[in-house]
Amino acid sequence: MRKITGLLLVLFIVLGACATPKPYYKTAKGKKKTKYYNDIQFGGKSASQMKKP
């Protein structure tokens, strides 16, 4: 019983580590860049007026 429990625990840890990474646009850095470029393109501000991320 202990052997099975140990194997299941190891299996869950390995499967948890193999999860797909977040897409770049969902990270904090990606959100800042998206906001920056959208402000330049749609906000009417030039790049020199914007603070770069």
N, C-alpha and C positions, 0 to 999 in steps of 0.2 A: 504494500500500500504506500509506503514511504517512497519507494522507487518511482511509482506512477505519479505521485504528487510532485516529486522533484522534476521529473521529465516534463510534466505539464507546465510547471513554473518556468523552466528554461525555455520551453516552446513559446509561451506567452511573451517572455522578455525578447526573444529573437524576433517574433512577429511584430512586436511593438517598435522595435528598432528599424524595421524595414519599411516603415510607413513612408508614403510619398512626401517629398518636401513641399513646402508652401510655394505657390507661384510667386514670382518676384513682385508683381503688382499688389499682392496682399501683405507684403512686409512693410514695416514702418518706412524704410528707405524708399521703397517703390511708391508708396502713397505720397511721399513728399515730392518725388520727381514728377509723378503724374499731375499733382496739383500745380507745380511750377510750370510745366509745359502747357497745361490747360489754361493757366492764367495768361501766359504769353500769347497763345493762339487765340483764345476766345475772350480774354479780359480786356484787351485793348492796351495792355501795358507792354513796353518794350523790354528786352532782356536786360538793358542797363538799369531800368527802374526796379527790376525784381531782385530779390536776394536769392542767390543760388543755394540749393540744398546741400 
